[in-house]
Protein backbone atom coordinates (compact mmCIF):
# COMPACT_ATOMS: atom_id res chain seq x y z
CA UNK A 1 0.00 0.00 0.00
CA UNK A 2 1.26 3.42 -0.94
CA UNK A 3 1.91 5.45 2.20
CA UNK A 4 0.18 8.58 0.91
CA UNK A 5 -3.12 6.90 -0.03
CA UNK A 6 -5.96 7.61 2.40
CA UNK A 7 -8.80 5.75 0.67
CA UNK A 8 -8.52 2.88 -1.78
CA UNK A 9 -11.69 1.68 -3.51
CA UNK A 10 -11.46 -1.45 -5.64
CA UNK A 11 -14.25 -2.65 -7.95
CA UNK A 12 -16.97 -1.33 -5.64
CA UNK A 13 -20.53 -2.14 -6.71
CA UNK A 14 -23.94 -1.67 -5.15
CA UNK A 15 -27.34 -2.80 -6.39
CA UNK A 16 -30.41 -2.37 -4.23
CA UNK A 17 -33.13 -4.98 -3.89
CA UNK A 18 -35.65 -4.91 -6.78
CA UNK A 19 -33.37 -2.54 -8.69
CA UNK A 20 -32.40 -3.36 -12.29
CA UNK A 21 -29.33 -1.18 -12.62
CA UNK A 22 -26.35 -0.79 -10.30
CA UNK A 23 -26.18 2.37 -8.17
CA UNK A 24 -22.41 1.83 -8.20
CA UNK A 25 -20.91 -0.20 -11.00
CA UNK A 26 -17.36 -1.46 -10.49
CA UNK A 27 -15.91 1.80 -9.14
CA UNK A 28 -12.15 1.93 -8.44
CA UNK A 29 -10.51 5.03 -6.93
CA UNK A 30 -7.44 6.09 -5.00
CA UNK A 31 -7.70 9.21 -2.85
CA UNK A 32 -4.41 10.63 -1.62
CA UNK A 33 -3.92 11.77 1.93
CA UNK A 34 -3.90 15.51 2.69
CA UNK A 35 -5.81 16.67 -0.39
CA UNK A 36 -9.29 17.98 -1.21
CA UNK A 37 -10.96 15.43 -3.45
CA UNK A 38 -14.13 16.28 -5.38
CA UNK A 39 -16.73 13.66 -6.21
CA UNK A 40 -18.94 15.05 -8.97
CA UNK A 41 -21.94 13.76 -10.87
CA UNK A 42 -25.58 14.56 -11.66
CA UNK A 43 -28.42 13.63 -9.32
CA UNK A 44 -28.69 9.86 -9.07
CA UNK A 45 -25.11 9.30 -10.20
CA UNK A 46 -24.20 7.28 -7.10
CA UNK A 47 -22.32 9.89 -5.06
CA UNK A 48 -24.44 9.57 -1.93
CA UNK A 49 -24.45 5.78 -2.18
CA UNK A 50 -20.65 5.81 -2.13
CA UNK A 51 -20.58 8.15 0.86
CA UNK A 52 -23.20 6.08 2.71
CA UNK A 53 -21.06 2.97 2.21
CA UNK A 54 -18.09 4.85 3.70
CA UNK A 55 -20.34 5.89 6.59
CA UNK A 56 -21.39 2.24 7.12
CA UNK A 57 -25.03 3.18 6.47
CA UNK A 58 -25.27 1.10 3.28
CA UNK A 59 -23.73 -2.31 2.64
CA UNK A 60 -21.78 -2.82 -0.57
CA UNK A 61 -22.77 -5.59 -2.97
CA UNK A 62 -19.18 -6.35 -3.95
CA UNK A 63 -15.71 -4.86 -4.03
CA UNK A 64 -13.34 -3.66 -1.32
CA UNK A 65 -12.47 -0.48 0.55
CA UNK A 66 -9.25 0.23 2.41
CA UNK A 67 -8.62 3.17 4.73
CA UNK A 68 -4.89 3.84 5.14
CA UNK A 69 -4.31 0.26 4.02
CA UNK A 70 -6.72 -1.35 6.47
CA UNK A 71 -9.61 -3.46 5.18
CA UNK A 72 -12.87 -1.61 5.85
CA UNK A 73 -14.90 -4.83 6.20
CA UNK A 74 -12.54 -6.58 8.62
CA UNK A 75 -11.26 -3.64 10.70
CA UNK A 76 -14.32 -1.39 10.76
CA UNK A 77 -14.19 -0.51 14.47
CA UNK A 78 -10.57 0.60 14.16
CA UNK A 79 -11.21 2.53 10.95
CA UNK A 80 -14.45 4.39 11.77
CA UNK A 81 -12.86 6.80 14.30
CA UNK A 82 -10.48 7.92 11.54
CA UNK A 83 -13.39 9.19 9.41
CA UNK A 84 -15.84 12.05 10.00
CA UNK A 85 -19.00 12.14 7.88
CA UNK A 86 -20.95 15.35 7.25
CA UNK A 87 -24.37 14.44 5.79
CA UNK A 88 -26.34 16.56 3.37
CA UNK A 89 -29.38 16.64 5.68
CA UNK A 90 -29.43 19.03 8.63
CA UNK A 91 -29.92 16.38 11.30
CA UNK A 92 -29.31 17.72 14.81
CA UNK A 93 -31.26 18.10 18.03
CA UNK A 94 -32.73 21.63 17.94
CA UNK A 95 -32.92 21.86 21.75
CA UNK A 96 -29.18 21.50 22.33
CA UNK A 97 -26.61 24.27 22.01
CA UNK A 98 -23.61 23.85 19.69
CA UNK A 99 -21.37 23.38 22.74
CA UNK A 100 -23.65 20.67 24.14
CA UNK A 101 -23.95 18.92 20.77
CA UNK A 102 -20.17 18.75 20.35
CA UNK A 103 -19.67 17.53 23.90
CA UNK A 104 -22.33 14.84 23.39
CA UNK A 105 -20.78 13.76 20.08
CA UNK A 106 -17.31 13.59 21.66
CA UNK A 107 -18.73 11.43 24.44
CA UNK A 108 -20.29 9.04 21.91
CA UNK A 109 -16.85 8.63 20.34
CA UNK A 110 -15.30 7.98 23.74
CA UNK A 111 -13.13 11.11 23.74
CA UNK A 112 -12.03 11.78 27.37
CA UNK A 113 -13.12 15.17 28.73
CA UNK A 114 -9.52 16.35 29.15
CA UNK A 115 -8.82 15.67 25.46
CA UNK A 116 -11.91 17.32 23.99
CA UNK A 117 -11.37 20.40 21.82
CA UNK A 118 -14.93 21.71 21.73
CA UNK A 119 -14.08 25.40 22.12
CA UNK A 120 -11.24 25.18 19.60
CA UNK A 121 -13.50 23.57 17.00
CA UNK A 122 -16.26 26.15 17.55
CA UNK A 123 -13.67 28.91 17.15
CA UNK A 124 -12.26 27.35 13.97
CA UNK A 125 -15.72 27.25 12.37
CA UNK A 126 -16.70 30.75 13.55
CA UNK A 127 -19.37 29.43 15.92
CA UNK A 128 -17.78 30.53 19.20
CA UNK A 129 -20.24 33.38 19.76
CA UNK A 130 -23.16 30.97 19.21
CA UNK A 131 -21.85 28.22 21.48
CA UNK A 132 -24.67 28.71 24.03
CA UNK A 133 -27.51 29.40 21.58
CA UNK A 134 -30.06 26.70 20.80
CA UNK A 135 -29.30 24.95 17.50
CA UNK A 136 -32.82 25.73 16.25
CA UNK A 137 -32.00 29.47 16.30
CA UNK A 138 -28.98 29.15 14.00
CA UNK A 139 -29.04 30.17 10.34
CA UNK A 140 -28.71 27.58 7.58
CA UNK A 141 -25.03 28.39 7.08
CA UNK A 142 -24.29 28.09 10.80
CA UNK A 143 -26.07 24.73 10.94
CA UNK A 144 -23.88 23.53 8.06
CA UNK A 145 -20.77 24.60 9.96
CA UNK A 146 -22.10 22.91 13.09
CA UNK A 147 -22.41 19.62 11.17
CA UNK A 148 -18.76 19.91 10.16
CA UNK A 149 -17.86 20.69 13.77
CA UNK A 150 -19.71 17.57 14.97
CA UNK A 151 -17.74 15.45 12.49
CA UNK A 152 -14.46 16.86 13.87
CA UNK A 153 -14.86 16.15 17.60
CA UNK A 154 -12.87 12.89 17.45
CA UNK A 155 -10.13 14.51 15.32
CA UNK A 156 -10.60 12.27 12.24
CA UNK A 157 -7.94 12.11 9.54
CA UNK A 158 -10.58 12.00 6.78
CA UNK A 159 -13.61 14.29 6.47
CA UNK A 160 -16.36 13.37 4.01
CA UNK A 161 -18.76 16.22 3.19
CA UNK A 162 -21.92 15.50 1.21
CA UNK A 163 -23.08 18.73 -0.49
CA UNK A 164 -21.76 20.95 2.34
CA UNK A 165 -22.93 24.21 0.74
CA UNK A 166 -26.42 23.10 -0.33
CA UNK A 167 -28.88 25.91 0.41
CA UNK A 168 -26.19 28.25 1.69
CA UNK A 169 -25.87 31.83 0.41
CA UNK A 170 -22.77 33.03 -1.43
CA UNK A 171 -21.09 34.76 1.52
CA UNK A 172 -21.51 31.80 3.88
CA UNK A 173 -20.47 29.40 1.13
CA UNK A 174 -17.17 31.23 0.80
CA UNK A 175 -16.71 31.03 4.58
CA UNK A 176 -17.30 27.28 4.48
CA UNK A 177 -14.72 26.82 1.74
CA UNK A 178 -12.20 28.82 3.75
CA UNK A 179 -12.91 26.52 6.71
CA UNK A 180 -12.33 23.48 4.46
CA UNK A 181 -9.06 24.90 3.13
CA UNK A 182 -7.96 25.52 6.72
CA UNK A 183 -8.62 21.86 7.56
CA UNK A 184 -6.49 20.80 4.61
CA UNK A 185 -3.55 22.80 5.96
CA UNK A 186 -3.84 20.71 9.13
CA UNK A 187 -3.19 17.59 7.06
CA UNK A 188 -6.80 16.41 6.83
CA UNK A 189 -8.05 14.55 3.77
CA UNK A 190 -11.28 16.15 2.56
CA UNK A 191 -13.74 14.37 0.26
CA UNK A 192 -16.63 16.53 -0.95
CA UNK A 193 -19.58 16.21 -3.28
CA UNK A 194 -20.90 19.41 -4.76
CA UNK A 195 -23.08 20.72 -7.58
CA UNK A 196 -21.12 24.00 -7.72
CA UNK A 197 -18.65 22.99 -10.41
CA UNK A 198 -16.76 26.30 -10.53
CA UNK A 199 -16.05 25.90 -6.81
CA UNK A 200 -14.84 22.33 -7.28
CA UNK A 201 -12.57 23.57 -10.06
CA UNK A 202 -10.97 26.18 -7.79
CA UNK A 203 -10.97 24.14 -4.58
CA UNK A 204 -10.26 20.49 -5.38
CA UNK A 205 -6.79 19.07 -5.99
CA UNK A 206 -8.26 15.98 -7.65
CA UNK A 207 -11.67 15.15 -9.07
CA UNK A 208 -13.68 12.07 -10.00
CA UNK A 209 -16.79 12.31 -12.17
CA UNK A 210 -19.36 9.52 -12.01
CA UNK A 211 -22.64 9.04 -13.85
CA UNK A 212 -25.21 6.26 -13.59
CA UNK A 213 -22.92 4.46 -11.16
CA UNK A 214 -19.94 4.38 -13.51
CA UNK A 215 -16.66 6.22 -13.14
CA UNK A 216 -16.12 8.52 -16.13
CA UNK A 217 -12.79 10.06 -15.18
CA UNK A 218 -10.56 10.55 -12.12
CA UNK A 219 -7.39 12.62 -12.05
CA UNK A 220 -5.83 15.86 -10.88
CA UNK A 221 -8.12 18.77 -11.73
CA UNK A 222 -5.53 20.36 -14.01
CA UNK A 223 -4.96 17.05 -15.82
CA UNK A 224 -8.67 16.56 -16.45
CA UNK A 225 -8.81 20.01 -18.02
CA UNK A 226 -5.79 19.28 -20.21
CA UNK A 227 -7.14 15.87 -21.28
CA UNK A 228 -10.30 17.54 -22.49
CA UNK A 229 -8.25 20.25 -24.12
CA UNK A 230 -10.88 21.76 -26.40
CA UNK A 231 -11.11 25.52 -26.60
CA UNK A 232 -13.94 27.75 -27.65
CA UNK A 233 -13.79 30.58 -30.16
CA UNK A 234 -16.74 33.00 -30.32
CA UNK A 235 -16.89 35.12 -33.45
CA UNK A 236 -19.27 38.06 -33.70
CA UNK A 237 -20.04 38.79 -37.33
CA UNK A 238 -22.01 41.34 -39.33
CA UNK A 239 -23.42 39.00 -41.96
CA UNK A 240 -27.13 39.29 -42.56
CA UNK A 241 -27.42 35.59 -43.42
CA UNK A 242 -26.44 32.69 -41.20
CA UNK A 243 -23.46 30.48 -42.02
CA UNK A 244 -24.22 27.00 -43.34
CA UNK A 245 -24.13 24.29 -40.69
CA UNK A 246 -21.78 22.10 -42.74
CA UNK A 247 -19.20 24.87 -43.26
CA UNK A 248 -16.68 23.31 -40.86
CA UNK A 249 -17.51 19.62 -41.25
CA UNK A 250 -14.06 18.78 -42.60
CA UNK A 251 -12.20 20.43 -39.70
CA UNK A 252 -13.20 18.11 -36.84
CA UNK A 253 -14.76 20.90 -34.76
CA UNK A 254 -18.08 21.49 -33.00
CA UNK A 255 -19.93 24.37 -34.63
CA UNK A 256 -23.00 26.30 -33.45
CA UNK A 257 -24.68 28.95 -35.54
CA UNK A 258 -26.40 32.03 -34.07
CA UNK A 259 -27.96 35.08 -35.71
CA UNK A 260 -25.08 37.46 -34.95
CA UNK A 261 -22.23 35.14 -33.89
CA UNK A 262 -20.87 31.64 -34.26
CA UNK A 263 -19.30 29.39 -31.64
CA UNK A 264 -16.64 26.85 -32.57
CA UNK A 265 -15.21 24.32 -30.10
CA UNK A 266 -11.93 22.82 -31.24
CA UNK A 267 -8.92 20.86 -30.04
CA UNK A 268 -5.83 23.09 -30.35
CA UNK A 269 -3.63 19.99 -30.68
CA UNK A 270 -5.46 19.17 -33.94
CA UNK A 271 -6.27 22.57 -35.38
CA UNK A 272 -5.17 26.09 -34.52
CA UNK A 273 -7.39 29.13 -34.25
CA UNK A 274 -5.37 30.67 -37.08
CA UNK A 275 -6.60 27.91 -39.40
CA UNK A 276 -10.17 28.56 -38.33
CA UNK A 277 -9.79 32.29 -38.91
CA UNK A 278 -8.25 31.65 -42.35
CA UNK A 279 -11.33 29.60 -43.27
CA UNK A 280 -13.62 32.40 -42.08
CA UNK A 281 -11.68 35.02 -44.07
CA UNK A 282 -12.06 32.90 -47.21
CA UNK A 283 -15.80 32.81 -46.59
CA UNK A 284 -15.72 36.63 -46.59
CA UNK A 285 -17.36 36.84 -43.18
CA UNK A 286 -17.45 40.33 -41.74
CA UNK A 287 -15.74 39.68 -38.37
CA UNK A 288 -16.58 42.30 -35.72
CA UNK A 289 -15.09 40.67 -32.64
CA UNK A 290 -13.27 37.48 -31.63
CA UNK A 291 -13.10 35.87 -28.21
CA UNK A 292 -11.09 32.71 -27.44
CA UNK A 293 -11.96 30.88 -24.21
CA UNK A 294 -10.32 27.99 -22.37
CA UNK A 295 -12.49 25.07 -21.36
CA UNK A 296 -13.76 24.91 -17.78
CA UNK A 297 -14.81 22.07 -15.53
CA UNK A 298 -18.53 22.64 -16.09
CA UNK A 299 -18.16 22.20 -19.85
CA UNK A 300 -16.02 19.08 -19.32
CA UNK A 301 -18.60 17.69 -16.89
CA UNK A 302 -21.49 18.22 -19.33
CA UNK A 303 -19.52 16.78 -22.22
CA UNK A 304 -18.53 13.64 -20.31
CA UNK A 305 -22.02 13.03 -18.91
CA UNK A 306 -23.66 13.54 -22.31
CA UNK A 307 -21.23 11.16 -23.96
C-alpha positions in Angstrom: 0.0 0.0 0.0 1.3 3.4 -0.9 1.9 5.4 2.2 0.2 8.6 0.9 -3.1 6.9 0.0 -6.0 7.6 2.4 -8.8 5.8 0.7 -8.5 2.9 -1.8 -11.7 1.7 -3.5 -11.5 -1.5 -5.6 -14.3 -2.7 -8.0 -17.0 -1.3 -5.6 -20.5 -2.1 -6.7 -23.9 -1.7 -5.1 -27.3 -2.8 -6.4 -30.4 -2.4 -4.2 -33.1 -5.0 -3.9 -35.6 -4.9 -6.8 -33.4 -2.5 -8.7 -32.4 -3.4 -12.3 -29.3 -1.2 -12.6 -26.3 -0.8 -10.3 -26.2 2.4 -8.2 -22.4 1.8 -8.2 -20.9 -0.2 -11.0 -17.4 -1.5 -10.5 -15.9 1.8 -9.1 -12.1 1.9 -8.4 -10.5 5.0 -6.9 -7.4 6.1 -5.0 -7.7 9.2 -2.8 -4.4 10.6 -1.6 -3.9 11.8 1.9 -3.9 15.5 2.7 -5.8 16.7 -0.4 -9.3 18.0 -1.2 -11.0 15.4 -3.5 -14.1 16.3 -5.4 -16.7 13.7 -6.2 -18.9 15.0 -9.0 -21.9 13.8 -10.9 -25.6 14.6 -11.7 -28.4 13.6 -9.3 -28.7 9.9 -9.1 -25.1 9.3 -10.2 -24.2 7.3 -7.1 -22.3 9.9 -5.1 -24.4 9.6 -1.9 -24.4 5.8 -2.2 -20.7 5.8 -2.1 -20.6 8.1 0.9 -23.2 6.1 2.7 -21.1 3.0 2.2 -18.1 4.8 3.7 -20.3 5.9 6.6 -21.4 2.2 7.1 -25.0 3.2 6.5 -25.3 1.1 3.3 -23.7 -2.3 2.6 -21.8 -2.8 -0.6 -22.8 -5.6 -3.0 -19.2 -6.4 -3.9 -15.7 -4.9 -4.0 -13.3 -3.7 -1.3 -12.5 -0.5 0.6 -9.2 0.2 2.4 -8.6 3.2 4.7 -4.9 3.8 5.1 -4.3 0.3 4.0 -6.7 -1.3 6.5 -9.6 -3.5 5.2 -12.9 -1.6 5.8 -14.9 -4.8 6.2 -12.5 -6.6 8.6 -11.3 -3.6 10.7 -14.3 -1.4 10.8 -14.2 -0.5 14.5 -10.6 0.6 14.2 -11.2 2.5 10.9 -14.4 4.4 11.8 -12.9 6.8 14.3 -10.5 7.9 11.5 -13.4 9.2 9.4 -15.8 12.0 10.0 -19.0 12.1 7.9 -21.0 15.4 7.2 -24.4 14.4 5.8 -26.3 16.6 3.4 -29.4 16.6 5.7 -29.4 19.0 8.6 -29.9 16.4 11.3 -29.3 17.7 14.8 -31.3 18.1 18.0 -32.7 21.6 17.9 -32.9 21.9 21.7 -29.2 21.5 22.3 -26.6 24.3 22.0 -23.6 23.8 19.7 -21.4 23.4 22.7 -23.6 20.7 24.1 -24.0 18.9 20.8 -20.2 18.8 20.3 -19.7 17.5 23.9 -22.3 14.8 23.4 -20.8 13.8 20.1 -17.3 13.6 21.7 -18.7 11.4 24.4 -20.3 9.0 21.9 -16.8 8.6 20.3 -15.3 8.0 23.7 -13.1 11.1 23.7 -12.0 11.8 27.4 -13.1 15.2 28.7 -9.5 16.3 29.2 -8.8 15.7 25.5 -11.9 17.3 24.0 -11.4 20.4 21.8 -14.9 21.7 21.7 -14.1 25.4 22.1 -11.2 25.2 19.6 -13.5 23.6 17.0 -16.3 26.1 17.5 -13.7 28.9 17.1 -12.3 27.3 14.0 -15.7 27.2 12.4 -16.7 30.8 13.6 -19.4 29.4 15.9 -17.8 30.5 19.2 -20.2 33.4 19.8 -23.2 31.0 19.2 -21.8 28.2 21.5 -24.7 28.7 24.0 -27.5 29.4 21.6 -30.1 26.7 20.8 -29.3 25.0 17.5 -32.8 25.7 16.3 -32.0 29.5 16.3 -29.0 29.1 14.0 -29.0 30.2 10.3 -28.7 27.6 7.6 -25.0 28.4 7.1 -24.3 28.1 10.8 -26.1 24.7 10.9 -23.9 23.5 8.1 -20.8 24.6 10.0 -22.1 22.9 13.1 -22.4 19.6 11.2 -18.8 19.9 10.2 -17.9 20.7 13.8 -19.7 17.6 15.0 -17.7 15.5 12.5 -14.5 16.9 13.9 -14.9 16.1 17.6 -12.9 12.9 17.5 -10.1 14.5 15.3 -10.6 12.3 12.2 -7.9 12.1 9.5 -10.6 12.0 6.8 -13.6 14.3 6.5 -16.4 13.4 4.0 -18.8 16.2 3.2 -21.9 15.5 1.2 -23.1 18.7 -0.5 -21.8 20.9 2.3 -22.9 24.2 0.7 -26.4 23.1 -0.3 -28.9 25.9 0.4 -26.2 28.3 1.7 -25.9 31.8 0.4 -22.8 33.0 -1.4 -21.1 34.8 1.5 -21.5 31.8 3.9 -20.5 29.4 1.1 -17.2 31.2 0.8 -16.7 31.0 4.6 -17.3 27.3 4.5 -14.7 26.8 1.7 -12.2 28.8 3.8 -12.9 26.5 6.7 -12.3 23.5 4.5 -9.1 24.9 3.1 -8.0 25.5 6.7 -8.6 21.9 7.6 -6.5 20.8 4.6 -3.5 22.8 6.0 -3.8 20.7 9.1 -3.2 17.6 7.1 -6.8 16.4 6.8 -8.0 14.6 3.8 -11.3 16.1 2.6 -13.7 14.4 0.3 -16.6 16.5 -1.0 -19.6 16.2 -3.3 -20.9 19.4 -4.8 -23.1 20.7 -7.6 -21.1 24.0 -7.7 -18.6 23.0 -10.4 -16.8 26.3 -10.5 -16.1 25.9 -6.8 -14.8 22.3 -7.3 -12.6 23.6 -10.1 -11.0 26.2 -7.8 -11.0 24.1 -4.6 -10.3 20.5 -5.4 -6.8 19.1 -6.0 -8.3 16.0 -7.7 -11.7 15.1 -9.1 -13.7 12.1 -10.0 -16.8 12.3 -12.2 -19.4 9.5 -12.0 -22.6 9.0 -13.9 -25.2 6.3 -13.6 -22.9 4.5 -11.2 -19.9 4.4 -13.5 -16.7 6.2 -13.1 -16.1 8.5 -16.1 -12.8 10.1 -15.2 -10.6 10.5 -12.1 -7.4 12.6 -12.0 -5.8 15.9 -10.9 -8.1 18.8 -11.7 -5.5 20.4 -14.0 -5.0 17.0 -15.8 -8.7 16.6 -16.5 -8.8 20.0 -18.0 -5.8 19.3 -20.2 -7.1 15.9 -21.3 -10.3 17.5 -22.5 -8.3 20.3 -24.1 -10.9 21.8 -26.4 -11.1 25.5 -26.6 -13.9 27.8 -27.7 -13.8 30.6 -30.2 -16.7 33.0 -30.3 -16.9 35.1 -33.5 -19.3 38.1 -33.7 -20.0 38.8 -37.3 -22.0 41.3 -39.3 -23.4 39.0 -42.0 -27.1 39.3 -42.6 -27.4 35.6 -43.4 -26.4 32.7 -41.2 -23.5 30.5 -42.0 -24.2 27.0 -43.3 -24.1 24.3 -40.7 -21.8 22.1 -42.7 -19.2 24.9 -43.3 -16.7 23.3 -40.9 -17.5 19.6 -41.3 -14.1 18.8 -42.6 -12.2 20.4 -39.7 -13.2 18.1 -36.8 -14.8 20.9 -34.8 -18.1 21.5 -33.0 -19.9 24.4 -34.6 -23.0 26.3 -33.5 -24.7 28.9 -35.5 -26.4 32.0 -34.1 -28.0 35.1 -35.7 -25.1 37.5 -34.9 -22.2 35.1 -33.9 -20.9 31.6 -34.3 -19.3 29.4 -31.6 -16.6 26.8 -32.6 -15.2 24.3 -30.1 -11.9 22.8 -31.2 -8.9 20.9 -30.0 -5.8 23.1 -30.3 -3.6 20.0 -30.7 -5.5 19.2 -33.9 -6.3 22.6 -35.4 -5.2 26.1 -34.5 -7.4 29.1 -34.3 -5.4 30.7 -37.1 -6.6 27.9 -39.4 -10.2 28.6 -38.3 -9.8 32.3 -38.9 -8.3 31.6 -42.3 -11.3 29.6 -43.3 -13.6 32.4 -42.1 -11.7 35.0 -44.1 -12.1 32.9 -47.2 -15.8 32.8 -46.6 -15.7 36.6 -46.6 -17.4 36.8 -43.2 -17.5 40.3 -41.7 -15.7 39.7 -38.4 -16.6 42.3 -35.7 -15.1 40.7 -32.6 -13.3 37.5 -31.6 -13.1 35.9 -28.2 -11.1 32.7 -27.4 -12.0 30.9 -24.2 -10.3 28.0 -22.4 -12.5 25.1 -21.4 -13.8 24.9 -17.8 -14.8 22.1 -15.5 -18.5 22.6 -16.1 -18.2 22.2 -19.8 -16.0 19.1 -19.3 -18.6 17.7 -16.9 -21.5 18.2 -19.3 -19.5 16.8 -22.2 -18.5 13.6 -20.3 -22.0 13.0 -18.9 -23.7 13.5 -22.3 -21.2 11.2 -24.0 
